[in-house]
Amino acid sequence: MRIAEEENKRIIKEIETRRVFYDQILNNGKGECELNDQEVLKISREQLYNEIWELSVSKVAKKYNISYAKLKQACIDANIPTPSNSYWTNLQMGNSVTKTPLPFSDIKDIILLKSKSLSSKILIPIEEIFINSLLFLELEEKSAVLDALSSLSINKEDKLHPKIIQHDRKIKSWKQTHPLDPNASRKRDTYYRPPEGEPFLYRDVSELSLTRVYKILNALFKCVESLGGSVNEDLTLTIRNEIVRYKITETEEKVPHVLTKEEQKAMEQYERDRLTRTYAYKPNIRKWDYVFNGKLRFSVLENKHYRDGESILIEQRLPEMLIDMYEESENVRIDREAREAASRKAEEERKAKERRQEIYNEEVERVIALESEAEDYALACKIRAYISAVEAQKNFDENTQEWVEWAKQKADWYDPLIAKEDELLGRRDHKLDKEQKQLKKRHSYFW
């Protein structure tokens, strides 16, 4: 028991230390170390200008281990023109580009401070991230995305997006009516379906990490909206008119479970029962607790994710994460159009099948009508043949002549080629089947 308590305390202490480390990186502005950890870089203005136009500002910053923001500001102060994002896009596409000449200045050399410390700024130069991405976009839209990525960052002073504030209220309200065991595993079973109405992030991120998650989402949301997208009520995004879903989870540490007072009493009672009874019920007490450790994991595309490392945070991967969201919007579009095409094909096949059935049924009706008309014609011929036989009889009298006239009218009534209307029987519908055309007596009942 003592070993379990010590292991539990050790892991909890490691988690607390990691959270402090994250906060130091994220809240220390640009994250520089003390001055004695820095080195001074002296470079001529002309050399810096040439390298920037050959490599890009971000690559030069990486080359000399200088903050991108510091290098950018130094260029402004020294009146050194820098390439626009569209310059690199056009250069990559093989289009003609124009290099802005270096203006005259009294400044000859530029002194910059280098730092080896960690930073919450972008980890990989945007141009390197962007070069083989978003190939499905038109040049103008791609340039707009690149411009937006250049300014994508987390500012702790920014107000949270209204949808984030609204969602946080939902989580707090849901928590009051759906409390969770804080030490139970939050991992979802493959077949698990969350309760209807459960807010996004409620089960997957600890309350301590929600603030950090909100800052990440706030930066992404602002960037997406600046590009014409929108944020939905459930915090999904609409990018290029497609719904893009993503997942953020916080990993857990497995620690030995320390018995509560109630569990300790139950175990003591169990031990006493074992000595005095033939059967004793052993309390069902878990062996492990699961504690959120502050490490976040972000994923949009299948089989690709970003996670916190010992010295790298997902905040440093924001441009890559946003590009993945755009890539996912294209995947969603392709899947949607494929489903719509399959649905249209199925609908066309259904209509074609219905039409074939209609044509078949129409043909069946025509054939049945033909048979019925032929039967009526045959019956009319049969009646006329019978009339001729009657007329051939020697005892032909006035009554017989009257009957013959009547029978000929009935033959004309039966004959579909004449279709004579009868005074009492009306007009015969020759297309009906035999049973429907069967003559029946009418009966009236008076009470």
N, C-alpha and C positions, 0 to 999 in steps of 0.2 A: 504493500500500500504506500509506504514511504517513497519507494522508487517511482511509482506512478505520479505522485504529487510533484516530485522534483523534476521529472521529465516534462510534465505539464507546465510548470513554471518556466523551465528553460525555453521551451518553444514559444510560450507567450511573450517572453522577454525578447526573443529574436524577432518576433512579429512587430512588437512595439519599436524596436530599433530600426527595422526596415521602414516603418511608416515615417519615423522621424527623418530618415535619410531621404525619402521621397519628398517630404515637405521642404527640406532644405534646398533640394534641386529646383523644385517648382516655385518656391517663394523667394529665392535669392536673385531675383531679376534675371540676369544673364548667366548666373552661376559661376562667376569667376572665383578663383582661389585668391589668397593674399598676394600682395605685390611681390614678395620674395620668390614666389613660384613662377613669375612671369619673366619673359625675355623680351628684349627690345629688338625690333626689326627696323632697319634703315634701308630705304629703297628710293631710287630716283623717281621723280614724277613721270618722266617719259617711259621708263621701264615698266612702271606699274600700269600706265596707260596701254602699252603694247601687250602686256600679259593679260590684262582684262579683256581686251578685244580679241585676243587669240583663244583664251580659255573660258572666260566668263567670271563674274565677280565671285560667285560661290566657289568655283574651282580654285581661284587664286586664294580665297580665304582658307580653303582646305589645305592648299599647298603650304602656306606659311603658318597654319594653325592659328588663324586670327578670326575673331568673331565677325560673322557676315555683316551684322549691323554696324560694327565699328569701321570695317573696311568701306562700306557704303557711305558712311558719314564722312570718312576721310576723303573720299573721291569728291564729295560735294564741297567740302572745305577747300580742296586744292583745285577746284574747277576742272576736274577730270571727267569728261563725258563717259557714260557707260551704255552698253548695248541694251536696247529694249528687249522684252521677251519675244516680240514678233521678229526681231532680227535673227535670233537663233532658230526660230521655227522656219522662217524663209530659207535660212542657210541650210537647214536639214532637208528641206523639200527641194533644194537645188535652184531656188529662185535667186535673182540678182539682189544683192544687198549693198548698202552704202555705209561706209565707215565714217563716223563723225570726226573731223580733224581735232587735234588737241589744241585748245586755245593757248595764247601766250599767258604766262604767269611768272611772277618773281619767285615763286616757290620752286626750288630745285629738288630738294629731298623731302621725303615723308617719313616720319617716325611713327611706328605702330607698336603696341604692346601685344606680345603673344602670350597665350595661356594654354596650359595642358589640362585644365580642370574640366569637369563635366559641365554640361549645359542642357537646359530644357529646350533649346532651340532645335531646329530641324537637323537631323543627323546626316542625311544624304543630300547632296546638291540636287536641287529641283530639276535642273536640266538632265541629269543622269537618270532620275526617276522617270522623267517625262519622255525620253527619246524614243522608246519602243512601246509607248502606251497610247491609248485612245486613238488608234489608227482609223477607227470608224467615224471620227468626227471630221467635219469640214474644217478647213484651215482657219477660218475666222473664229469659229466656236472653240477650236483647240487653243488658239492664241488667247482667247478670253479666259479659258480655264487656267492656262499657264500664268497669266497675270494675277488671277485670284489666288493661285497656290503660292505665289511669291509673297503675298501679304498674310498668308494663313498662319496664325499663331495664337497662343493662349494669353489673354490679358486678364490677370486676376481682378482688375478694377472694373471690367465690363459687367454690365447688368445681365442677369440670366434671361434667356429667351422666355417670353410669356408662356409658351407651350411647356417648357421645362418647369416653370413655377407651378403651373396648373397640374402637371403630372406628379410633382412632389407632394402636392396636397392629396392627390388620389392615393399615393402610397401610404401616407400617414393615416388617412381615413380607413384604408383597407386593413392596415396593421391593427387597428383597434378591434375589428371584428374577426380577423383571421390571424391571430398571433402564431408565431412559429417557435419551435424549440430552438434556442440560439446555438445549441451544441450538436444538433442533429445534422446529418449530411444533407446538403442542398442539391446534390447531384440528381439529375432527372433520369428516371428510367426511360428506356427506349419507347415504351408504350404509355408513358405518363402524359396525361393531359391536364394542364393547370385548370383550376376552377374558372368558370366563366366570369369575366370581369376582373381577373387578377392583373394588376398593373405590370407593365414592362419593368424589369430590373428588380422587382420586389423580392424574388427568391434568389436571384443570382448575384447580388452585390450587397455587401454589408452597409449598414447605416453610416459607418465612418468613411467609407469610400465613395458614398453617393455624391458628396460635394466635389470630389475630384472628377468623377464621371460626368457630372453636370458641366464642369468647365470644358472638358474635352468635347462634349456634344455641343455646347454653346458655340465654340469656335467653328465646328463643322457646319452647324446650322446657319450661322451668319454667312459663311462662304457659299453654301449651297443657294441660299436666298439671293445673294449678290449675283449669282449666275442664272437667276430666273426660276430656280426650284422652290419648293415649299416644304414646310414641316407639318406633318399630320398629327391628329390628336393622340395617337398611340406612339408618337415619336419616330415613326417610320418617315422616310423622306420620299418626296416626289421629285425625281430627276429625269428630265427629258420626257415628261408626261408618263413615267413609269414608277410604280411603287417599289422602293428599294428597302429591303429589310436587312438588319445587321444584328449582331449578338455581342453583348458585353458581359463577361462573367469574371468573378473573382475566385481565385483558386483557394483551396482549403488545406490546412495542415491537420494531419491525423495525430491526436494526442491521447494518451491513456486516460480513461474516464475515472474521475475521482468521485467516490460515492457521496451522495448527499446525506443529510441526517436521516431523512425518511428511508432512503435505500439502505443505510447502515443498520437501522432498526429492523428492517425487513429481513436482512441477511442474518442478523443475530437471532431473530425469531425462527428463521429457517433452520439454523444450526441446533437450536433447542428442540424443535419438532423432530429433527432426525434422530435424536436420542430417546424421545418418548413415544413416537408414533411409528406405525409400520410404513406410513407414506407421508412425505413432507413435500409441500409445494415450494419449488425454488423460484424466487422472484426473477422476472425477465428483465435483467439489467444489462445495458449495452457495455461493451468493453472499451469502446473508443468514443471520443468526442471529436468533432470537426470544427475547426476554428478558421474563419476567414483570415488570410495572411496579407492582404493589401495588394497582392499582385494581380493586375488586370490582364484580361485576354480579350482581344477585339477581332472579330471576323465578319467578313461580308461574302467573299467568294468561297466556294466550296474548296476544301483542302488547302486553304491559305489563311493564316492568322498572324496577329501581332501580339506579343506578350512582353510584360516587364521582365527585364533581366536584372542582374546585380548592379549594373551601372547604366543601363539604357531603359528609358521609359517609353511607353507608347505615344506619349505627347511628342516625342521626337520623330514620329512616323506619320504625322498628320497628313502631309501631302500624299503619301502612298495610300493611306486609308481612304482619302477622298477620291483618288484615282480609281481605287478598287470599287468604290460606290458607283462611279461612272461606268466602269467596266460591267458591273452587275446590272446597271440600268439597261445596257445593251443586251446582256444575257436575258433579262426579263422581257425585253422587247422581242427578241428572237423567239423565245418560248411562247409568248403571248400570240405572236403572229402565226406560229406553227399550230397552236391550239385553235386559233380562229380559222386557219386554213382547213384543218382537219374537221372542225365543226361545219364549215361551209360545205366541204365535200360530203360529209355525212348527211347534211340537209338536202343537198342536191340529189344524192343517191336515194334518200327517202322520198323526195318529190317525184323522182323518176320512177321509183317503184310504185308509188301511188298512181302515177299517170298510166303506167303499164297495166295496173290492176283496173283502173277506170276503163281503159281501152278494151281490156279483156271482157269486163262486165258488160260494156256496151255491145260488144260483138255477140256475147251470150244472149243478151236481150234481143238482138236482131234475129239471131238464129231461132230462138224460142218463138218470136213473133212470126217468123217465116213458117215454122212448123204449124203454128196455130192457124195461120191464114190458109196454108195448104190443106189442113184438116177441114176447115170450114168450106173451102172450095170443093174438096172431095165429097163432103156431105151434101153440098148443093147439087153437085152432079149426080149423086146417088138419088137424091129426091127427084130430080128431073127425069132420071131414068125410070123411076117408079111411076111418075106421072104419065110418062109415055106408055108404060105397060097398062096402066089403068084405062087410058084413052083407047087402047087397042081392044078392050073388052066389048063384047056384043051387046051386053045389057047396059049400054051407056045412056043415061037418062039426064033429066034436068038437074037433079040433086047431085049427080056425079059431076056434071059440068060445073056446078057451083063449087064443089070441093076442089076440082082441078084448078080453078081460078085462084082459090084460096091457097092451095099448095104451091102454085107457081110464085105467088107473092112471098111465101115463106122461103122458097128456094132462092129468090132474089135477096131476101133478108140475110140468108146464110152466106151467099156468094160475096167474097171480099172485093171482087171486081165491080160489082154493082152497088153493094153496101146500101140497100134500100132501107129507109127508116120505116119501122112498123108503128102503126097507130097505137098499139097497146104495149108492145115489147120495146119500143124505142129503137135506137141505133145500136147494132151489135158491135162491140169492140173486138175485132178479129185477132188482135195481138195478144189478148189474154190467154192463159193456158186453159186447158179443157175444164178443169175443176172450177175455175173462176167464172167461166162462161156457162156453166151448167144451169139450165132453167129450173127454178124451184117455185113451188106454190107458195102463196102468201096466206097466212092465217091471222085472223083478228079475233081477240077474245074480249068479250064485254062482260063486266061484272055487275 
